Amino acid sequence: MIPKINNDYSCVIQGWMLNIGCSNLREIAAYALVYANSANNQGEMSDTQKWVILCSISDIQKWLMCSRLTAISTMNKLENKNLIKRYQVTINGVTFNRYRAIVPTK
């Protein structure tokens, strides 16, 4: 059964994204998702006035069509490569991750 994907998210893989140091297409797709949805009204303003994506790891897992563990691993790899920034927010005792894309400088 194919999981239902949130219709509010979209992304385009741009040419420059192929040259930022991602190891595979899954990382590129995850980065593109965060980048695209960090740049529009899908998020909230962070302290640096950049949009932060609100989708959950479950949404990312569905987009990447992979296991939860693989989605978490992919996001951790992007964070370790300084391609995304993760913010953790606790609401009613539950911790949520928020992501912001970091555009590498040349």
Phi and psi restraints in degrees (range 20) as a CNS / XPLOR table:
assign (resid 1 and name C) (resid 2 and name N)
       (resid 2 and name CA) (resid 2 and name C) 1.0 -81.7 20.0 2
assign (resid 2 and name N) (resid 2 and name CA)
       (resid 2 and name C) (resid 3 and name N) 1.0 128.4 20.0 2
assign (resid 2 and name C) (resid 3 and name N)
       (resid 3 and name CA) (resid 3 and name C) 1.0 -69.6 20.0 2
assign (resid 3 and name N) (resid 3 and name CA)
       (resid 3 and name C) (resid 4 and name N) 1.0 148.2 20.0 2
assign (resid 3 and name C) (resid 4 and name N)
       (resid 4 and name CA) (resid 4 and name C) 1.0 -74.7 20.0 2
assign (resid 4 and name N) (resid 4 and name CA)
       (resid 4 and name C) (resid 5 and name N) 1.0 127.0 20.0 2
assign (resid 4 and name C) (resid 5 and name N)
       (resid 5 and name CA) (resid 5 and name C) 1.0 -99.1 20.0 2
assign (resid 5 and name N) (resid 5 and name CA)
       (resid 5 and name C) (resid 6 and name N) 1.0 139.3 20.0 2
assign (resid 5 and name C) (resid 6 and name N)
       (resid 6 and name CA) (resid 6 and name C) 1.0 -60.3 20.0 2
assign (resid 6 and name N) (resid 6 and name CA)
       (resid 6 and name C) (resid 7 and name N) 1.0 120.9 20.0 2
assign (resid 6 and name C) (resid 7 and name N)
       (resid 7 and name CA) (resid 7 and name C) 1.0 -70.8 20.0 2
assign (resid 7 and name N) (resid 7 and name CA)
       (resid 7 and name C) (resid 8 and name N) 1.0 -10.8 20.0 2
assign (resid 7 and name C) (resid 8 and name N)
       (resid 8 and name CA) (resid 8 and name C) 1.0 -78.8 20.0 2
assign (resid 8 and name N) (resid 8 and name CA)
       (resid 8 and name C) (resid 9 and name N) 1.0 -15.3 20.0 2
assign (resid 8 and name C) (resid 9 and name N)
       (resid 9 and name CA) (resid 9 and name C) 1.0 -100.1 20.0 2
assign (resid 9 and name N) (resid 9 and name CA)
       (resid 9 and name C) (resid 10 and name N) 1.0 144.0 20.0 2
assign (resid 9 and name C) (resid 10 and name N)
       (resid 10 and name CA) (resid 10 and name C) 1.0 -150.3 20.0 2
assign (resid 10 and name N) (resid 10 and name CA)
       (resid 10 and name C) (resid 11 and name N) 1.0 162.2 20.0 2
assign (resid 10 and name C) (resid 11 and name N)
       (resid 11 and name CA) (resid 11 and name C) 1.0 -158.3 20.0 2
assign (resid 11 and name N) (resid 11 and name CA)
       (resid 11 and name C) (resid 12 and name N) 1.0 158.2 20.0 2
assign (resid 11 and name C) (resid 12 and name N)
       (resid 12 and name CA) (resid 12 and name C) 1.0 -130.9 20.0 2
assign (resid 12 and name N) (resid 12 and name CA)
       (resid 12 and name C) (resid 13 and name N) 1.0 131.6 20.0 2
assign (resid 12 and name C) (resid 13 and name N)
       (resid 13 and name CA) (resid 13 and name C) 1.0 -85.6 20.0 2
assign (resid 13 and name N) (resid 13 and name CA)
       (resid 13 and name C) (resid 14 and name N) 1.0 113.1 20.0 2
assign (resid 13 and name C) (resid 14 and name N)
       (resid 14 and name CA) (resid 14 and name C) 1.0 -90.4 20.0 2
assign (resid 14 and name N) (resid 14 and name CA)
       (resid 14 and name C) (resid 15 and name N) 1.0 154.7 20.0 2
assign (resid 14 and name C) (resid 15 and name N)
       (resid 15 and name CA) (resid 15 and name C) 1.0 -53.2 20.0 2
assign (resid 15 and name N) (resid 15 and name CA)
       (resid 15 and name C) (resid 16 and name N) 1.0 -42.6 20.0 2
assign (resid 15 and name C) (resid 16 and name N)
       (resid 16 and name CA) (resid 16 and name C) 1.0 -64.7 20.0 2
assign (resid 16 and name N) (resid 16 and name CA)
       (resid 16 and name C) (resid 17 and name N) 1.0 -22.7 20.0 2
assign (resid 16 and name C) (resid 17 and name N)
       (resid 17 and name CA) (resid 17 and name C) 1.0 -68.3 20.0 2
assign (resid 17 and name N) (resid 17 and name CA)
       (resid 17 and name C) (resid 18 and name N) 1.0 -20.3 20.0 2
assign (resid 17 and name C) (resid 18 and name N)
       (resid 18 and name CA) (resid 18 and name C) 1.0 -75.8 20.0 2
assign (resid 18 and name N) (resid 18 and name CA)
       (resid 18 and name C) (resid 19 and name N) 1.0 -10.8 20.0 2
assign (resid 18 and name C) (resid 19 and name N)
       (resid 19 and name CA) (resid 19 and name C) 1.0 -116.5 20.0 2
assign (resid 19 and name N) (resid 19 and name CA)
       (resid 19 and name C) (resid 20 and name N) 1.0 22.1 20.0 2
assign (resid 19 and name C) (resid 20 and name N)
       (resid 20 and name CA) (resid 20 and name C) 1.0 -101.5 20.0 2
assign (resid 20 and name N) (resid 20 and name CA)
       (resid 20 and name C) (resid 21 and name N) 1.0 1.8 20.0 2
assign (resid 20 and name C) (resid 21 and name N)
       (resid 21 and name CA) (resid 21 and name C) 1.0 103.8 20.0 2
assign (resid 21 and name N) (resid 21 and name CA)
       (resid 21 and name C) (resid 22 and name N) 1.0 14.3 20.0 2
assign (resid 21 and name C) (resid 22 and name N)
       (resid 22 and name CA) (resid 22 and name C) 1.0 -73.8 20.0 2
assign (resid 22 and name N) (resid 22 and name CA)
       (resid 22 and name C) (resid 23 and name N) 1.0 146.5 20.0 2
assign (resid 22 and name C) (resid 23 and name N)
       (resid 23 and name CA) (resid 23 and name C) 1.0 -87.0 20.0 2
assign (resid 23 and name N) (resid 23 and name CA)
       (resid 23 and name C) (resid 24 and name N) 1.0 -23.1 20.0 2
assign (resid 23 and name C) (resid 24 and name N)
       (resid 24 and name CA) (resid 24 and name C) 1.0 -157.1 20.0 2
assign (resid 24 and name N) (resid 24 and name CA)
       (resid 24 and name C) (resid 25 and name N) 1.0 173.7 20.0 2
assign (resid 24 and name C) (resid 25 and name N)
       (resid 25 and name CA) (resid 25 and name C) 1.0 -64.9 20.0 2
assign (resid 25 and name N) (resid 25 and name CA)
       (resid 25 and name C) (resid 26 and name N) 1.0 -30.9 20.0 2
assign (resid 25 and name C) (resid 26 and name N)
       (resid 26 and name CA) (resid 26 and name C) 1.0 -62.0 20.0 2
assign (resid 26 and name N) (resid 26 and name CA)
       (resid 26 and name C) (resid 27 and name N) 1.0 -44.0 20.0 2
assign (resid 26 and name C) (resid 27 and name N)
       (resid 27 and name CA) (resid 27 and name C) 1.0 -64.7 20.0 2
assign (resid 27 and name N) (resid 27 and name CA)
       (resid 27 and name C) (resid 28 and name N) 1.0 -40.7 20.0 2
assign (resid 27 and name C) (resid 28 and name N)
       (resid 28 and name CA) (resid 28 and name C) 1.0 -63.3 20.0 2
assign (resid 28 and name N) (resid 28 and name CA)
       (resid 28 and name C) (resid 29 and name N) 1.0 -44.6 20.0 2
assign (resid 28 and name C) (resid 29 and name N)
       (resid 29 and name CA) (resid 29 and name C) 1.0 -63.6 20.0 2
assign (resid 29 and name N) (resid 29 and name CA)
       (resid 29 and name C) (resid 30 and name N) 1.0 -41.6 20.0 2
assign (resid 29 and name C) (resid 30 and name N)
       (resid 30 and name CA) (resid 30 and name C) 1.0 -65.1 20.0 2
assign (resid 30 and name N) (resid 30 and name CA)
       (resid 30 and name C) (resid 31 and name N) 1.0 -43.3 20.0 2
assign (resid 30 and name C) (resid 31 and name N)
       (resid 31 and name CA) (resid 31 and name C) 1.0 -62.5 20.0 2
assign (resid 31 and name N) (resid 31 and name CA)
       (resid 31 and name C) (resid 32 and name N) 1.0 -44.9 20.0 2
assign (resid 31 and name C) (resid 32 and name N)
       (resid 32 and name CA) (resid 32 and name C) 1.0 -61.0 20.0 2
assign (resid 32 and name N) (resid 32 and name CA)
       (resid 32 and name C) (resid 33 and name N) 1.0 -39.0 20.0 2
assign (resid 32 and name C) (resid 33 and name N)
       (resid 33 and name CA) (resid 33 and name C) 1.0 -63.2 20.0 2
assign (resid 33 and name N) (resid 33 and name CA)
       (resid 33 and name C) (resid 34 and name N) 1.0 -47.6 20.0 2
assign (resid 33 and name C) (resid 34 and name N)
       (resid 34 and name CA) (resid 34 and name C) 1.0 -66.2 20.0 2
assign (resid 34 and name N) (resid 34 and name CA)
       (resid 34 and name C) (resid 35 and name N) 1.0 -43.8 20.0 2
assign (resid 34 and name C) (resid 35 and name N)
       (resid 35 and name CA) (resid 35 and name C) 1.0 -59.9 20.0 2
assign (resid 35 and name N) (resid 35 and name CA)
       (resid 35 and name C) (resid 36 and name N) 1.0 -49.9 20.0 2
assign (resid 35 and name C) (resid 36 and name N)
       (resid 36 and name CA) (resid 36 and name C) 1.0 -63.1 20.0 2
assign (resid 36 and name N) (resid 36 and name CA)
       (resid 36 and name C) (resid 37 and name N) 1.0 -40.7 20.0 2
assign (resid 36 and name C) (resid 37 and name N)
       (resid 37 and name CA) (resid 37 and name C) 1.0 -90.1 20.0 2
assign (resid 37 and name N) (resid 37 and name CA)
       (resid 37 and name C) (resid 38 and name N) 1.0 -6.4 20.0 2
assign (resid 37 and name C) (resid 38 and name N)
       (resid 38 and name CA) (resid 38 and name C) 1.0 -82.1 20.0 2
assign (resid 38 and name N) (resid 38 and name CA)
       (resid 38 and name C) (resid 39 and name N) 1.0 -20.7 20.0 2
assign (resid 38 and name C) (resid 39 and name N)
       (resid 39 and name CA) (resid 39 and name C) 1.0 -96.1 20.0 2
assign (resid 39 and name N) (resid 39 and name CA)
       (resid 39 and name C) (resid 40 and name N) 1.0 -2.0 20.0 2
assign (resid 39 and name C) (resid 40 and name N)
       (resid 40 and name CA) (resid 40 and name C) 1.0 -127.3 20.0 2
assign (resid 40 and name N) (resid 40 and name CA)
       (resid 40 and name C) (resid 41 and name N) 1.0 -164.1 20.0 2
assign (resid 40 and name C) (resid 41 and name N)
       (resid 41 and name CA) (resid 41 and name C) 1.0 -84.8 20.0 2
assign (resid 41 and name N) (resid 41 and name CA)
       (resid 41 and name C) (resid 42 and name N) 1.0 25.7 20.0 2
assign (resid 41 and name C) (resid 42 and name N)
       (resid 42 and name CA) (resid 42 and name C) 1.0 -82.9 20.0 2
assign (resid 42 and name N) (resid 42 and name CA)
       (resid 42 and name C) (resid 43 and name N) 1.0 0.5 20.0 2
assign (resid 42 and name C) (resid 43 and name N)
       (resid 43 and name CA) (resid 43 and name C) 1.0 -137.8 20.0 2
assign (resid 43 and name N) (resid 43 and name CA)
       (resid 43 and name C) (resid 44 and name N) 1.0 -164.8 20.0 2
assign (resid 43 and name C) (resid 44 and name N)
       (resid 44 and name CA) (resid 44 and name C) 1.0 -120.8 20.0 2
assign (resid 44 and name N) (resid 44 and name CA)
       (resid 44 and name C) (resid 45 and name N) 1.0 161.6 20.0 2
assign (resid 44 and name C) (resid 45 and name N)
       (resid 45 and name CA) (resid 45 and name C) 1.0 -76.8 20.0 2
assign (resid 45 and name N) (resid 45 and name CA)
       (resid 45 and name C) (resid 46 and name N) 1.0 133.5 20.0 2
assign (resid 45 and name C) (resid 46 and name N)
       (resid 46 and name CA) (resid 46 and name C) 1.0 -93.3 20.0 2
assign (resid 46 and name N) (resid 46 and name CA)
       (resid 46 and name C) (resid 47 and name N) 1.0 -178.8 20.0 2
assign (resid 46 and name C) (resid 47 and name N)
       (resid 47 and name CA) (resid 47 and name C) 1.0 -66.1 20.0 2
assign (resid 47 and name N) (resid 47 and name CA)
       (resid 47 and name C) (resid 48 and name N) 1.0 -19.3 20.0 2
assign (resid 47 and name C) (resid 48 and name N)
       (resid 48 and name CA) (resid 48 and name C) 1.0 -98.9 20.0 2
assign (resid 48 and name N) (resid 48 and name CA)
       (resid 48 and name C) (resid 49 and name N) 1.0 12.3 20.0 2
assign (resid 48 and name C) (resid 49 and name N)
       (resid 49 and name CA) (resid 49 and name C) 1.0 61.1 20.0 2
assign (resid 49 and name N) (resid 49 and name CA)
       (resid 49 and name C) (resid 50 and name N) 1.0 34.6 20.0 2
assign (resid 49 and name C) (resid 50 and name N)
       (resid 50 and name CA) (resid 50 and name C) 1.0 -111.6 20.0 2
assign (resid 50 and name N) (resid 50 and name CA)
       (resid 50 and name C) (resid 51 and name N) 1.0 147.6 20.0 2
assign (resid 50 and name C) (resid 51 and name N)
       (resid 51 and name CA) (resid 51 and name C) 1.0 -72.1 20.0 2
assign (resid 51 and name N) (resid 51 and name CA)
       (resid 51 and name C) (resid 52 and name N) 1.0 142.1 20.0 2
assign (resid 51 and name C) (resid 52 and name N)
       (resid 52 and name CA) (resid 52 and name C) 1.0 -118.1 20.0 2
assign (resid 52 and name N) (resid 52 and name CA)
       (resid 52 and name C) (resid 53 and name N) 1.0 129.7 20.0 2
assign (resid 52 and name C) (resid 53 and name N)
       (resid 53 and name CA) (resid 53 and name C) 1.0 -71.7 20.0 2
assign (resid 53 and name N) (resid 53 and name CA)
       (resid 53 and name C) (resid 54 and name N) 1.0 139.5 20.0 2
assign (resid 53 and name C) (resid 54 and name N)
       (resid 54 and name CA) (resid 54 and name C) 1.0 -101.2 20.0 2
assign (resid 54 and name N) (resid 54 and name CA)
       (resid 54 and name C) (resid 55 and name N) 1.0 -2.8 20.0 2
assign (resid 54 and name C) (resid 55 and name N)
       (resid 55 and name CA) (resid 55 and name C) 1.0 -67.7 20.0 2
assign (resid 55 and name N) (resid 55 and name CA)
       (resid 55 and name C) (resid 56 and name N) 1.0 151.7 20.0 2
assign (resid 55 and name C) (resid 56 and name N)
       (resid 56 and name CA) (resid 56 and name C) 1.0 -87.6 20.0 2
assign (resid 56 and name N) (resid 56 and name CA)
       (resid 56 and name C) (resid 57 and name N) 1.0 169.1 20.0 2
assign (resid 56 and name C) (resid 57 and name N)
       (resid 57 and name CA) (resid 57 and name C) 1.0 -62.6 20.0 2
assign (resid 57 and name N) (resid 57 and name CA)
       (resid 57 and name C) (resid 58 and name N) 1.0 -29.2 20.0 2
assign (resid 57 and name C) (resid 58 and name N)
       (resid 58 and name CA) (resid 58 and name C) 1.0 -64.6 20.0 2
assign (resid 58 and name N) (resid 58 and name CA)
       (resid 58 and name C) (resid 59 and name N) 1.0 -40.2 20.0 2
assign (resid 58 and name C) (resid 59 and name N)
       (resid 59 and name CA) (resid 59 and name C) 1.0 -64.3 20.0 2
assign (resid 59 and name N) (resid 59 and name CA)
       (resid 59 and name C) (resid 60 and name N) 1.0 -43.1 20.0 2
assign (resid 59 and name C) (resid 60 and name N)
       (resid 60 and name CA) (resid 60 and name C) 1.0 -63.4 20.0 2
assign (resid 60 and name N) (resid 60 and name CA)
       (resid 60 and name C) (resid 61 and name N) 1.0 -42.5 20.0 2
assign (resid 60 and name C) (resid 61 and name N)
       (resid 61 and name CA) (resid 61 and name C) 1.0 -57.8 20.0 2
assign (resid 61 and name N) (resid 61 and name CA)
       (resid 61 and name C) (resid 62 and name N) 1.0 -44.4 20.0 2
assign (resid 61 and name C) (resid 62 and name N)
       (resid 62 and name CA) (resid 62 and name C) 1.0 -65.4 20.0 2
assign (resid 62 and name N) (resid 62 and name CA)
       (resid 62 and name C) (resid 63 and name N) 1.0 -42.7 20.0 2
assign (resid 62 and name C) (resid 63 and name N)
       (resid 63 and name CA) (resid 63 and name C) 1.0 -61.7 20.0 2
assign (resid 63 and name N) (resid 63 and name CA)
       (resid 63 and name C) (resid 64 and name N) 1.0 -40.5 20.0 2
assign (resid 63 and name C) (resid 64 and name N)
       (resid 64 and name CA) (resid 64 and name C) 1.0 -85.0 20.0 2
assign (resid 64 and name N) (resid 64 and name CA)
       (resid 64 and name C) (resid 65 and name N) 1.0 -9.7 20.0 2
assign (resid 64 and name C) (resid 65 and name N)
       (resid 65 and name CA) (resid 65 and name C) 1.0 52.6 20.0 2
assign (resid 65 and name N) (resid 65 and name CA)
       (resid 65 and name C) (resid 66 and name N) 1.0 55.8 20.0 2
assign (resid 65 and name C) (resid 66 and name N)
       (resid 66 and name CA) (resid 66 and name C) 1.0 -141.8 20.0 2
assign (resid 66 and name N) (resid 66 and name CA)
       (resid 66 and name C) (resid 67 and name N) 1.0 178.2 20.0 2
assign (resid 66 and name C) (resid 67 and name N)
       (resid 67 and name CA) (resid 67 and name C) 1.0 -73.3 20.0 2
assign (resid 67 and name N) (resid 67 and name CA)
       (resid 67 and name C) (resid 68 and name N) 1.0 162.8 20.0 2
assign (resid 67 and name C) (resid 68 and name N)
       (resid 68 and name CA) (resid 68 and name C) 1.0 -60.3 20.0 2
assign (resid 68 and name N) (resid 68 and name CA)
       (resid 68 and name C) (resid 69 and name N) 1.0 -42.5 20.0 2
assign (resid 68 and name C) (resid 69 and name N)
       (resid 69 and name CA) (resid 69 and name C) 1.0 -61.5 20.0 2
assign (resid 69 and name N) (resid 69 and name CA)
       (resid 69 and name C) (resid 70 and name N) 1.0 -41.3 20.0 2
assign (resid 69 and name C) (resid 70 and name N)
       (resid 70 and name CA) (resid 70 and name C) 1.0 -66.5 20.0 2
assign (resid 70 and name N) (resid 70 and name CA)
       (resid 70 and name C) (resid 71 and name N) 1.0 -40.1 20.0 2
assign (resid 70 and name C) (resid 71 and name N)
       (resid 71 and name CA) (resid 71 and name C) 1.0 -62.9 20.0 2
assign (resid 71 and name N) (resid 71 and name CA)
       (resid 71 and name C) (resid 72 and name N) 1.0 -44.2 20.0 2
assign (resid 71 and name C) (resid 72 and name N)
       (resid 72 and name CA) (resid 72 and name C) 1.0 -63.0 20.0 2
assign (resid 72 and name N) (resid 72 and name CA)
       (resid 72 and name C) (resid 73 and name N) 1.0 -44.5 20.0 2
assign (resid 72 and name C) (resid 73 and name N)
       (resid 73 and name CA) (resid 73 and name C) 1.0 -61.3 20.0 2
assign (resid 73 and name N) (resid 73 and name CA)
       (resid 73 and name C) (resid 74 and name N) 1.0 -42.3 20.0 2
assign (resid 73 and name C) (resid 74 and name N)
       (resid 74 and name CA) (resid 74 and name C) 1.0 -62.8 20.0 2
assign (resid 74 and name N) (resid 74 and name CA)
       (resid 74 and name C) (resid 75 and name N) 1.0 -45.3 20.0 2
assign (resid 74 and name C) (resid 75 and name N)
       (resid 75 and name CA) (resid 75 and name C) 1.0 -65.7 20.0 2
assign (resid 75 and name N) (resid 75 and name CA)
       (resid 75 and name C) (resid 76 and name N) 1.0 -37.6 20.0 2
assign (resid 75 and name C) (resid 76 and name N)
       (resid 76 and name CA) (resid 76 and name C) 1.0 -63.6 20.0 2
assign (resid 76 and name N) (resid 76 and name CA)
       (resid 76 and name C) (resid 77 and name N) 1.0 -40.5 20.0 2
assign (resid 76 and name C) (resid 77 and name N)
       (resid 77 and name CA) (resid 77 and name C) 1.0 -63.1 20.0 2
assign (resid 77 and name N) (resid 77 and name CA)
       (resid 77 and name C) (resid 78 and name N) 1.0 -42.6 20.0 2
assign (resid 77 and name C) (resid 78 and name N)
       (resid 78 and name CA) (resid 78 and name C) 1.0 -64.3 20.0 2
assign (resid 78 and name N) (resid 78 and name CA)
       (resid 78 and name C) (resid 79 and name N) 1.0 -37.6 20.0 2
assign (resid 78 and name C) (resid 79 and name N)
       (resid 79 and name CA) (resid 79 and name C) 1.0 -67.1 20.0 2
assign (resid 79 and name N) (resid 79 and name CA)
       (resid 79 and name C) (resid 80 and name N) 1.0 -41.8 20.0 2
assign (resid 79 and name C) (resid 80 and name N)
       (resid 80 and name CA) (resid 80 and name C) 1.0 -65.3 20.0 2
assign (resid 80 and name N) (resid 80 and name CA)
       (resid 80 and name C) (resid 81 and name N) 1.0 -28.1 20.0 2
assign (resid 80 and name C) (resid 81 and name N)
       (resid 81 and name CA) (resid 81 and name C) 1.0 -87.2 20.0 2
assign (resid 81 and name N) (resid 81 and name CA)
       (resid 81 and name C) (resid 82 and name N) 1.0 5.3 20.0 2
assign (resid 81 and name C) (resid 82 and name N)
       (resid 82 and name CA) (resid 82 and name C) 1.0 58.2 20.0 2
assign (resid 82 and name N) (resid 82 and name CA)
       (resid 82 and name C) (resid 83 and name N) 1.0 37.6 20.0 2
assign (resid 82 and name C) (resid 83 and name N)
       (resid 83 and name CA) (resid 83 and name C) 1.0 -99.4 20.0 2
assign (resid 83 and name N) (resid 83 and name CA)
       (resid 83 and name C) (resid 84 and name N) 1.0 -21.1 20.0 2
assign (resid 83 and name C) (resid 84 and name N)
       (resid 84 and name CA) (resid 84 and name C) 1.0 -137.2 20.0 2
assign (resid 84 and name N) (resid 84 and name CA)
       (resid 84 and name C) (resid 85 and name N) 1.0 158.1 20.0 2
assign (resid 84 and name C) (resid 85 and name N)
       (resid 85 and name CA) (resid 85 and name C) 1.0 -119.7 20.0 2
assign (resid 85 and name N) (resid 85 and name CA)
       (resid 85 and name C) (resid 86 and name N) 1.0 130.8 20.0 2
assign (resid 85 and name C) (resid 86 and name N)
       (resid 86 and name CA) (resid 86 and name C) 1.0 -103.1 20.0 2
assign (resid 86 and name N) (resid 86 and name CA)
       (resid 86 and name C) (resid 87 and name N) 1.0 133.2 20.0 2
assign (resid 86 and name C) (resid 87 and name N)
       (resid 87 and name CA) (resid 87 and name C) 1.0 -115.9 20.0 2
assign (resid 87 and name N) (resid 87 and name CA)
       (resid 87 and name C) (resid 88 and name N) 1.0 138.4 20.0 2
assign (resid 87 and name C) (resid 88 and name N)
       (resid 88 and name CA) (resid 88 and name C) 1.0 -110.2 20.0 2
assign (resid 88 and name N) (resid 88 and name CA)
       (resid 88 and name C) (resid 89 and name N) 1.0 131.5 20.0 2
assign (resid 88 and name C) (resid 89 and name N)
       (resid 89 and name CA) (resid 89 and name C) 1.0 -125.4 20.0 2
assign (resid 89 and name N) (resid 89 and name CA)
       (resid 89 and name C) (resid 90 and name N) 1.0 131.5 20.0 2
assign (resid 89 and name C) (resid 90 and name N)
       (resid 90 and name CA) (resid 90 and name C) 1.0 -104.1 20.0 2
assign (resid 90 and name N) (resid 90 and name CA)
       (resid 90 and name C) (resid 91 and name N) 1.0 122.6 20.0 2
assign (resid 90 and name C) (resid 91 and name N)
       (resid 91 and name CA) (resid 91 and name C) 1.0 -125.6 20.0 2
assign (resid 91 and name N) (resid 91 and name CA)
       (resid 91 and name C) (resid 92 and name N) 1.0 120.3 20.0 2
assign (resid 91 and name C) (resid 92 and name N)
       (resid 92 and name CA) (resid 92 and name C) 1.0 51.9 20.0 2
assign (resid 92 and name N) (resid 92 and name CA)
       (resid 92 and name C) (resid 93 and name N) 1.0 40.5 20.0 2
assign (resid 92 and name C) (resid 93 and name N)
       (resid 93 and name CA) (resid 93 and name C) 1.0 80.8 20.0 2
assign (resid 93 and name N) (resid 93 and name CA)
       (resid 93 and name C) (resid 94 and name N) 1.0 1.0 20.0 2
assign (resid 93 and name C) (resid 94 and name N)
       (resid 94 and name CA) (resid 94 and name C) 1.0 -109.8 20.0 2
assign (resid 94 and name N) (resid 94 and name CA)
       (resid 94 and name C) (resid 95 and name N) 1.0 129.5 20.0 2
assign (resid 94 and name C) (resid 95 and name N)
       (resid 95 and name CA) (resid 95 and name C) 1.0 -91.1 20.0 2
assign (resid 95 and name N) (resid 95 and name CA)
       (resid 95 and name C) (resid 96 and name N) 1.0 129.8 20.0 2
assign (resid 95 and name C) (resid 96 and name N)
       (resid 96 and name CA) (resid 96 and name C) 1.0 -118.1 20.0 2
assign (resid 96 and name N) (resid 96 and name CA)
       (resid 96 and name C) (resid 97 and name N) 1.0 144.1 20.0 2
assign (resid 96 and name C) (resid 97 and name N)
       (resid 97 and name CA) (resid 97 and name C) 1.0 -93.9 20.0 2
assign (resid 97 and name N) (resid 97 and name CA)
       (resid 97 and name C) (resid 98 and name N) 1.0 141.8 20.0 2
assign (resid 97 and name C) (resid 98 and name N)
       (resid 98 and name CA) (resid 98 and name C) 1.0 -124.3 20.0 2
assign (resid 98 and name N) (resid 98 and name CA)
       (resid 98 and name C) (resid 99 and name N) 1.0 143.9 20.0 2
assign (resid 98 and name C) (resid 99 and name N)
       (resid 99 and name CA) (resid 99 and name C) 1.0 -124.9 20.0 2
assign (resid 99 and name N) (resid 99 and name CA)
       (resid 99 and name C) (resid 100 and name N) 1.0 145.4 20.0 2
assign (resid 99 and name C) (resid 100 and name N)
       (resid 100 and name CA) (resid 100 and name C) 1.0 -130.8 20.0 2
assign (resid 100 and name N) (resid 100 and name CA)
       (resid 100 and name C) (resid 101 and name N) 1.0 134.3 20.0 2
assign (resid 100 and name C) (resid 101 and name N)
       (resid 101 and name CA) (resid 101 and name C) 1.0 -76.9 20.0 2
assign (resid 101 and name N) (resid 101 and name CA)
       (resid 101 and name C) (resid 102 and name N) 1.0 141.2 20.0 2
assign (resid 101 and name C) (resid 102 and name N)
       (resid 102 and name CA) (resid 102 and name C) 1.0 -112.9 20.0 2
assign (resid 102 and name N) (resid 102 and name CA)
       (resid 102 and name C) (resid 103 and name N) 1.0 121.4 20.0 2
assign (resid 102 and name C) (resid 103 and name N)
       (resid 103 and name CA) (resid 103 and name C) 1.0 -85.1 20.0 2
assign (resid 103 and name N) (resid 103 and name CA)
       (resid 103 and name C) (resid 104 and name N) 1.0 119.3 20.0 2
assign (resid 103 and name C) (resid 104 and name N)
       (resid 104 and name CA) (resid 104 and name C) 1.0 -65.1 20.0 2
assign (resid 104 and name N) (resid 104 and name CA)
       (resid 104 and name C) (resid 105 and name N) 1.0 143.6 20.0 2
assign (resid 104 and name C) (resid 105 and name N)
       (resid 105 and name CA) (resid 105 and name C) 1.0 -86.1 20.0 2
assign (resid 105 and name N) (resid 105 and name CA)
       (resid 105 and name C) (resid 106 and name N) 1.0 155.1 20.0 2
